Structure formats: C-alpha cells, structure tokens
Amino acid sequence: MIYYSSTRGGEKDVTASKAILQGLACDGGLFMPDRIPAFDFALKDMCGKTYQETAYEVMKLYLTDYTEEELHGCINAAYDSKFDTEDIAPITYADGAYYLELYHGATIAFKDMALSILPHLMTVAAKKNNVTDRIIILTATSGDTGKAAMAGFADVPGTGIIVFFPKGGVSHIQQLQMTTQKGGNVTAAAIHGNFDDAQTGVKKIFGDKEFAEELSRKGVRLSSANSINIGRLVPQIVYYVYSYIRLLESGKIGDGEKINICVPTGNFGNILAAYMAKQMGLPVDKLLCASNDNRVLYDFFLTGKYDKNREFILTDSPSMDILVSSNLERLIYLSCGSDSGENARLMSELSGTGSYEITGEMKEYMKDIIGGYADQERVHKKIRDLYDKTGYVIDTHTGVAAAVHEDYRKASGDDTVTVIASTASPYKFSAAVVGSIKGQMPGGDDFEIIEELSRLSNTSVPSAVSELKTAPVRHKAECDKEDMKDTVRKAIDWIS
C-alpha cells in the first residue's frame, strides 16, 4: 500500500483516493507518495499492449486503494473515442527526434491525457470516502488546463468547476475554448493579471479555512484539477512509459537502451512525470527542461537559485508563461530527502522574498535534469526549419522543446534517441505557427489563418477548433485578482 503525505509536513499517511479528492494539502503543500514504486513488469513484456493496458499497469502502482475494477473503469471511460487516434499518444519521427503527440484528445492539448481521467478518479474517490458534499473544482490556467478540465467535468454529477485565466494572457482560440464550453456546472472568469496571479489567488482560496467552513455549510467542498493534484501527475507518467514501449516494439531502441526526454516546461508537472518514470525504472538518461523567454527554470537548474523576481514576458507559448512553477516543489522535496521541514522553509522563502537557493547536495540530486531555453525568434526559426525539411508542423510550445533539443545536441554531441513531448496541436496557435512558417505574421481573422494552416500542413482542421467558429460565448465574467474569492462565492450559487 502506498500512502501520501504533504511536502510541508502537515498531513501524513493519506490514501491515494483522499489525496486526489482533496487536491491540495491543508498546509498548502502537495501530496507525494511515501515512496516511488518500481515497475513490477518487464518493459519488453509490455510490447503489443494498448495505451489503456499500459495505463493500468503503471497507475495501479500508485493508486493502491482503488480496486482493479475501479481503476479499469476509470481508464476505459477516459481513453475512448474522445481521442481521434487509437494509439491515444502516437509518435512521429522528424529530423532526428521522436515527437510524442499528446494532443489527440477532445481539447487538442496534453492536458487531455490526465484531465480525461481525473473526473472519474475523483467521483470514485468520493464514493470510496463516503463524501456527499458537492465537489467544486477550482483551477487556474495558463491556457490548456482550463478547457481540458471544463470539458472533463462538464455535467459530471456531483461536481462543478470554476476556471480562472489571465485576461489577454492566453491565445484567442484558447479563450474561445473556455468561454464557449457547454455544461450547466461549468464557468470561467478572466482575471486582470497574469497566470501567477491566478495561481496564487487559487492557492489562497484553498488555504482559507473560514471560507472552507462557509462552503461546508452549503454542502460544498473545493478540490483542484491543476497539476498540483496527484491525480493529474500519475496519469502523465503513463505516456512516457508507453512511448518507450512503442520505440522498443518498433525496433528503434533495444531493451534497456537509455533515451533522453525533452519537455516544454512551465509549471513543471509534465517533466516531473518523466522524472518519476525514470525513478520507477524507465531507462532514461537526460531530461531536458525547455523554457521560453520566462527562463526561471533554466536559471534555477544552472545556478541552484530560484528567483521569480523578474519581468513577466508574454510569449507565443503562453502555457509556459509562468514564473512560479508549482510542481517544482515536489522535486525540491525529493532532493532534500523528503524533509518536509526543509521544503516548507524554502517555500516560505519563496512566498516571502520571491526566491530561495538549494544546497549543493540538492543540486547534485537533480543533475540528470538539464535546463535549456529558446527565445521567440529561435522558436519561430525552428518551426520553419522543421517544416521546410520535413513538412511536419509543430506548435509554439513544442517548438521551444525542439529548439532546446537541437541546441543541446549540437553543444554536447549527445545523439541519444530523444522523445520530445509535443504538447499542443499547432491549430491552437495557428497565427504564430503560420507566421513562423511564412516568415511574417499572416493577415485575416483566426479562422482564415486556421484554414491556411490546414493547407500548409495538409491536415484537416480538428473539430475542437472548427466548431468554435459558430459556438456562442457562454462565460463572460471578469474580476480583479483581489476579488477571486467573491467570484467563486457567486459562481457556486448559480452553477447547477
């Protein structure tokens, strides 16, 4: 049996289902397992297994209080016809790297991979723990989590969801995806601030005990669909394991051969999942943590100092426009020997001064994670070069990772087989992608540009995008960052 504890020491020996149901620990920490389990299967024996079968073998090792029937039920309900490919997460080879396409779900971004299953894990968890309160999901998004969470929880009985996103800080398509989402139990609000403001506001609401008591009297409890929820992190481990198995199965690598993994990184959850896969026994050598112009993680892995006190830069890869990478706390916790007191001290420094510095021993623990960054000009060039060489089109976030991988390979001479996490469809960021390919920003409205991208890439426009052209805007709320709690209070009163 695996139990979960807060990275800050306030809660211990919590079951997986309770940790998923709660989302964030009461002390503001994140839930982590008491140990990272090792694979109880041989990777070569997994060849020929489906994504769903792979998911079960990985997730059962963490979600130990879910029965086999419960877990199979959650997996099969999540990874079904919502995905436009039977592979769920196919791999495409292009110009020296393998692109793990994580955008074939309902909202064409990697968040679908975890948020398709989280509502099912959560509703099962509620039943297992005799919870009768209505569960309201409260989340902040830098673009993709919001839509994927809204789609996942829409009209799920006993739940509701409220999403905050930074006004002007997401792409127009991302905003439309959220503001047009159907469902009587969903709503979204734009805050006057950036993603870090939204994320900080959500964390403050979770830590407000008086507000929790107020909601409890209404028969409501809050939970999170952000990557701070362990129910988001565990399903993300699966696709890295699956990608290795697919490469092994196709003869691209040998059994036990190490690969590198490169991940475009903002909140650190996606690359943390790859790190945990490595700790479980996946043959991984280097993990390339790719940052955009907001290079706070690059600087951290270079110097050992995390410092959010810098200019916040809006880029064409908005899901990575983040200065406070919440999931890094989990790596900090592991790197100091799961010392919750030391981790809490560092997080208190971050909250108070905006920075902290780790020890040499902690930095050594992280030596397999290599930071890299690419500015917008470099990203646009990489997207264009890849298209010119191969005809393959990637989005701006994947472009960051592709550029970082190329620069790393040239600088190091490391030609290890590399999997690049391709985190979003280029159709979500069509103007920037078309502008990269053509060398100048295109004219026309969003949907004219989308059609041009379809012609350039010789691919069909995903229905998740084409349907936005005529979808009515349902959610128009805005608020100042100081008024987020009042917005939550009002939303809970009217979402059905």
Protein Blocks (a to p, Z undefined) as FASTA:
>chain_A
ZZdddfklpaghiafklmmmnopafkopacddfbdcddfbdfklmgoiafklmmmmmmmm
mmmmbcfklmmmmmmmmmmmkbcbfklpacddeehiacddfklbfnopaklmmmmmmmmm
mmmmmmmnopabdcddddddehlmmmmmmmmmgopghiacdddddehiacfklmmmmmmp
gcjkbccdddeddfklmmmmmmmmmmmmklmmmmmmnopacddfbfklmklmmmmmmmmm
mmmmmmmmnopacehiacddddddfklmmmmmmmmmmmnopacfbdcddddfklmlmmmm
mnopacfbbcddddfblmlmcfbdfklmmmmmmmnoopaklmmmmmmmmmmnopacddfk
lmmmmmmpccddddfklmmmmmmmmmmmnopacdfklmmmmmmmmmmmmmnopacdcddd
dfbdfklmmmmmmmmmnopaceddfklmmmmmmmmnopacdfklmmmmmmccfblcdcdf
klmmmmmmmmmmmmZZ
